[in-house]
Amino acid sequence: MISTQNKTRKYALRYLAALLLTLAMTSAFAHQKPITGYAAVNDLKMYYEVHGKGEPVVLLHGAFMAIPTNWDGWISELAKTRKVIAVEMQGHGRTADISRNLTSDHLADDVASLLGHLKIPRADLIGYSMGGSVAMQCAVRHPEKVRKVVVISAPFRRDGVVKEGAEALKNLTPELFIGSPLEVDYKKLSPTPNDFPKFVKHIVDSMSKEPDLEPAQIKAIPSPMFFIFGDADGIRLDHVAEMFRLRGGETHGDMGPRTASRLAILPDTTHVTLMQKMSLIIPMVNDFLNAKS
């Protein structure tokens, strides 16, 4: 019999291997040199890039990731019609870590402060994984700054993650990342390149402190929301359905009004391989962002 601990470690290794494969396969797209800078927000010097022109959209990366590892290819496509603001949140990429829980409520406050720094009254948000949780928190905590929200593979409560996934995330260790693109990019970009083990521990420790959102909070968000999931991405399908119901989903759109929020579930798609489906997702996202509410 395989012990529960060994099963969990095996799941974590498979998850990480899939993530690394996706990063290795990500195509590089040429785009114009961005405007870059650091914003002094909430004790952070937060790195950001601005690409393109048009209505502003903020990209919020997943845990352990940075702008190049999460959004390569996405930025150049979105920047054809929009001002794309890509950020690196606390401890990630070129933004140094600080002594504060790496939780979505804190990160959401940082994003809101960054918009103030850039003198952008309102923006659309696109968040993947951890970034999706940050986008939802931002819409709850700073609704006046958020026009529309795209959530890619993120639950609004911790129990929305399937059991195997939650256990695997709790058991991630720095050793699992040795030699990976995530570790390589951290050492290349971070102002504290030797602190990767400490950074991994900080994220894992913060997961137990991640605040859940209440159903009433999701329901009350004034911004239209677009939820994008894979059919095997580690988020419970009943949780996905609950999220969409809270946003006015589960109606017969041919027989009456339907919600301005949207839901997409991509077939044969995992949490990691969602980011390979850029050619499918970006047209849907552009259509959602362009739609009149």
N, C-alpha and C positions, 0 to 999 in steps of 0.2 A: 504493500500500500504506500502511495506517495503522501507524505505529510502535507497538512494544510500550508505550512510555511514554505515547503518546496514548491507547491502548486502556485502560491502567490509570487514567489521569486521567478518561476518560469513565466508567469503571465507578465510580470514587469519587464523581464528580458525581451519577450516577444513584442511588447508594446514599444520599448525603446528601439529595438531593431527595426521595426516598421517605420518609426519616426525618422531614424537615421537614413533609411533607404529613400524615403520621400525627400529629405533634404538633399541627398546626393543626386536625385533625379530632377530636381527643380531647375528649369531652364533659366538662363540669364537673358534678360531683355534689356536692350540699350535704351537709355532715356537721358534726357538732358540733366545736367548737373543741378542738384537741388539747392535751395537756400537752406542752410543749416544753422543751428544755434543751440544755446542752453538757456532755459528759463529758470529763474530762481522761484521755485514754488514749494511751500510747505517744508522747508529745510532741505530740499533737493536742488540739485542743478540738473534739470531734466533735459535730455537731448531730444531734439526734434528735427525733422526735415520737412520742407514744403516743396511740393512738385506741382507743376501745372497751374491752370487758372480756371476759375469758375466758382460754383457753389462749394463751400468747404465740407470735406468729409475727413474724419479722423480715424486712423487705423490703429487698433489696439491688439497687440500680439499675445500669443499664448505664453504660458510659463516656460522658463528656461530659454526662451527664444529672443531674438532681436529683429530689427528691421530686415536685414538681409535674409535671415533664415526663415522668417514667416511670410514676407510680402514680396519676394523677388518675382517679377512678372506681373503681379497684381497692380503694383504702383503705376507702371507705365501704361497699362490698359485703362485704369481709372482716371489717370491724369490727362487722358485725351479730352475729357469734357469737364473735369473738376479740379479744384484746388485740393490736393491730397496732403494731409498733414499726418506723417508717420511719426510715432513717438516711441521712445524706449523708456519703459516704466522703471520704478525703483529697483535697483540692483541689476537690471538687465542692460545688455549692450554697453553703451557709453555713459549710462547714468549710474553713478555710484550708489551702493546700498547705504542705508542709515539704520539706526537702532529703532525700528518700528515694525510692527507686524506687516507682512506682505499680504494684506487682505484687500478685497475688492472695494471696500468702503473707503479706505485710505487712498487707494490708487484712483478711484473715481474723483475724489476731491482734488487730486493732483491734475487730472485731465481738465476739470472745470477751471482751475486756476491757470492752466496753460492757455486755455481759450481767452481768458481775461488778459493774459500777458500779450497774446497775439492780436488783441482787440477784435476778436471774432465774437459777435453777440450770440450766434447759434450755429450749430453744425450738425451734420449727420454723423453717426457713429457706426463703425463696423468692427466687431470684436470677435476674435477666434478663441475658443476654449477659455482660459483665464480672462482674456480680453473681452469675451462675451459677457462674463459675470461683471466685469468693470463697466461695460456699456450699460447693463441693466441698472447697476447701482447709480451710475451717473444720471440716468433718466429718472430715478426715484429721488435722488438727493438734490439734483440741479435741473429740474424739468425745464426751466426757462432757457437753458443753454442747449437743449437737445431738440432737433427737428424730427429726425427719424432714426430708428435703431435697427441694425442688422446683427442678429445673434447667431453665430456659427458654432454649433456643438458646445453649448454651455447650459447647465441647469440653473434654476433659481434657488434651489435648496440642495444641500449636500446629499440628501438621500435620493436625489434624482439620478445619481451615478449608479450603475450596476455594481453589485457587491464585489465582483472580481476586480473591477477597475479601481474602486475605492481602496481595496486592500493593497493592490499593486502600487498605487500612488503613495500610500503610507510607508511602503517598504523600499522606496527609491533611495539609493545611496550614491555618493560621488563615484564609487568604483565602477558603477554601471556605465558611466559616461566617459571613461578614460579613452582618449583618442578619437572621440566622436566629434562631428562638426559643431555640436553645441559647446563642448569644452574648448575646442579650437577657436571658435568665434569669441567665446568669453575671454580667453587669454589674449586674443588679438584686439578686442574692442574695449574691454573693461579698464577703468582707471586703477583697479586693484586686481591685476591679472593672476596673482597667486592665490586668490581667495575663493576659487571655484568650489572646493569642498564646503567651505563655510556658507557660500551662497545656496548650494543645494540643500543643506541642512536648514537654512533659514526658510526656504520655500516649504519644505516638508513640515517643519514645525508650525508654520503659519496656517497650513491647511486645516488643522484642528480648531483654529480660531476664526475661520471664515464665517462671516455672518450670513444666515439664511434671509431671504426675502419672504415676506408673507404674501399669500395669494391676493389679499386686498391691495397690497402695494403694486403688484404686477397689473392688476385690473385698473388701478387708478392712474397709471402712467398716461399722460396726455398724448405722447408721441406714437404714431403708428409703428408697429414692430414687425420685422420679418425674421422668422425662426427657420434656420437651415440646419438640417441634421442628416447623417447617414443612417441607413437602416441597421447598421451594426457598429455604431460609433460609441457605444458604452453608456449612452443616456437611456434610461428606461422609457419605453414607448408610451406607457401610461402617463409618465411625467411630461413628455412632449405634448401629448393630447391635452393635459391639464393646462399647460402654458397657453396653448392656442385657444382653448375654451375661455380662459380668463380674459383674452383679448377680443372676445366676441365671435370666435370661430364656431364651428359645428352648426352652421345654418344652411338652409337651402337657398343658395344665391339666385336661383332662377325664379324664386317665388317671393322675393322681398329683398330688402337692403342687406348688404353683407359688410363685414368689417373691413376697415382700411388696413388692418394687419394681415400678414400672410404666413403661410407655412409651406416648406418644401422638405421632402424626405427623399434623398437620393438612393437609388438601389445599389446593392453590392458595394457599399461605401462604409469605411471605418472612420474613426475619429481622425486618424492620420491622413488617410487617402482623400478626405474631403478637400484638402488643400491642393490636391492634384486635379481637381475638377473645376479649375478656374474658368475654362472655356464654357462650362455650363452655368456656373454660379454668377459670374460678372454680368452677363446680359440680364439675368433675373434681378440682380441687385440694382442695375441701372434703371430697369423698368419700374421697380418699386420706388426708388428715390425720385424718379421723374413724375410719378403718378400724382395727380391732384387729389388731395385728401378730401 
